[in-house]
Amino acid sequence: ENGFVATGGVLWDRSEGWILGYNRHLRFCFVTEAELWGIKDGLELLPERNYDSVLIQTDSIEAINAIQGQAPNSSDLILIRRIYQLLSRIEHWIIRHIPREDNKEADGIAKLVQEKREGLQVFESSPLGN
């Protein structure tokens, strides 16, 4: 349902070392749209770090289906196009579903969003103490 929504994510290196985390307050939107915003935000943070391959992990099958072109919601089309623009700059990318329990760090960072705080917040180290 529509409601107050926040998104968050974590960028890890290949050896699962922390690169950075991020979150954003999204006002009111559907959960799938929030997941897409989280993917977009993470992809926008990559170019300055010179990565040429990306593994996108999400616990949202709906977001994966939308990115893979399987029944995107019309309200998500601009967001999906932006994700494709960002992915076109990356040499290799994969998107994969992970169980919600394996996405705890990203979910925890999303929950740190303070109500009505606008814009992307970036964390150079884990704010969760991990």
C-alpha positions as CSV (number, residue, x, y, z in Angstrom):
1,E,0.0,0.0,0.0
2,N,1.0,3.6,-0.3
3,G,2.6,5.1,2.8
4,F,5.7,6.6,4.2
5,V,8.5,4.8,2.4
6,A,12.3,4.9,2.7
7,T,14.9,3.0,0.7
8,G,18.4,2.0,1.5
9,G,21.3,0.0,0.1
10,V,24.9,-1.1,0.6
11,L,27.7,-1.3,-1.8
12,W,30.2,-4.1,-1.1
13,D,33.4,-5.0,-2.8
14,R,34.1,-8.5,-4.2
15,S,35.4,-9.7,-0.8
16,E,32.3,-8.4,0.9
17,G,34.1,-5.4,2.4
18,W,32.0,-2.3,3.0
19,I,32.3,0.4,0.4
20,L,29.4,2.6,1.5
21,G,25.7,2.6,2.5
22,Y,22.9,5.0,1.5
23,N,19.3,5.8,2.2
24,R,16.6,8.1,1.0
25,H,13.2,9.3,2.3
26,L,10.6,8.8,-0.6
27,R,7.5,10.4,0.8
28,F,4.7,8.2,-0.4
29,C,5.1,5.5,-3.1
30,F,4.6,1.8,-3.7
31,V,7.2,-0.6,-2.2
32,T,8.4,-1.8,-5.7
33,E,9.0,1.8,-6.6
34,A,11.1,2.2,-3.5
35,E,13.1,-0.8,-4.4
36,L,13.8,0.6,-7.8
37,W,14.8,3.9,-6.3
38,G,17.3,2.0,-4.1
39,I,18.8,0.2,-7.1
40,K,19.0,3.5,-9.0
41,D,20.7,5.3,-6.1
42,G,23.3,2.6,-5.8
43,L,24.0,2.6,-9.5
44,E,24.4,6.4,-9.4
45,L,27.1,6.1,-6.7
46,L,29.2,3.6,-8.7
47,P,30.8,5.7,-11.5
48,E,33.0,7.7,-9.2
49,R,34.4,4.4,-7.8
50,N,35.3,3.0,-11.3
51,Y,33.6,-0.4,-11.0
52,D,33.0,-2.2,-14.3
53,S,30.9,-5.1,-13.0
54,V,27.9,-5.1,-10.6
55,L,25.9,-7.7,-8.8
56,I,22.5,-6.2,-7.9
57,Q,20.8,-8.1,-5.0
58,T,17.3,-7.3,-4.0
59,D,14.6,-9.1,-2.0
60,S,12.0,-7.7,-4.4
61,I,11.0,-10.1,-7.2
62,E,8.7,-7.3,-8.6
63,A,11.7,-4.9,-9.0
64,I,13.7,-7.6,-10.7
65,N,10.8,-8.3,-13.1
66,A,10.3,-4.6,-13.8
67,I,14.0,-4.2,-14.7
68,Q,14.0,-7.3,-16.8
69,G,11.0,-6.0,-18.7
70,Q,8.3,-8.3,-17.3
71,A,5.3,-6.1,-16.6
72,P,6.7,-2.7,-15.5
73,N,4.1,-0.4,-13.9
74,S,3.6,2.7,-16.0
75,S,4.6,4.9,-13.0
76,D,7.9,3.1,-12.8
77,L,8.8,3.5,-16.5
78,I,11.0,6.7,-16.1
79,L,12.7,5.1,-13.1
80,I,13.4,1.9,-15.0
81,R,14.7,3.9,-18.0
82,R,17.1,5.7,-15.7
83,I,18.3,2.3,-14.3
84,Y,18.9,1.1,-17.9
85,Q,20.9,4.3,-18.7
86,L,23.1,3.6,-15.6
87,L,23.5,-0.1,-16.4
88,S,24.5,0.7,-20.0
89,R,27.7,2.3,-18.5
90,I,28.6,-0.9,-16.7
91,E,30.4,-3.6,-18.6
92,H,28.9,-6.6,-16.7
93,W,25.9,-6.7,-14.5
94,I,23.6,-9.3,-12.9
95,I,20.5,-8.9,-10.9
96,R,19.6,-11.5,-8.4
97,H,16.9,-12.2,-5.9
98,I,18.0,-12.8,-2.3
99,P,15.8,-13.8,0.7
100,R,14.7,-10.9,2.9
101,E,16.7,-12.2,5.8
102,D,19.9,-11.8,3.7
103,N,19.1,-8.1,3.1
104,K,19.1,-7.0,6.7
105,E,21.9,-4.4,6.4
106,A,20.1,-2.6,3.6
107,D,16.8,-2.8,5.4
108,G,18.4,-1.5,8.6
109,I,20.0,1.5,6.7
110,A,16.6,2.3,5.1
111,K,15.0,2.4,8.6
112,L,17.5,5.1,9.7
113,V,15.8,7.6,7.4
114,Q,14.4,10.4,9.5
115,E,10.9,11.5,8.5
116,K,10.8,14.3,6.0
117,R,14.6,14.4,5.5
118,E,15.0,15.0,1.7
119,G,17.8,13.7,-0.5
120,L,20.3,10.9,-0.5
121,Q,22.2,10.2,2.7
122,V,25.5,8.4,2.2
123,F,27.4,6.5,4.9
124,E,31.2,5.9,4.5
125,S,31.0,3.3,7.3
126,S,28.2,1.2,8.6
127,P,25.9,3.3,10.8
128,L,24.6,0.0,12.2
129,G,27.9,-0.8,14.0
130,N,28.5,-3.9,11.8
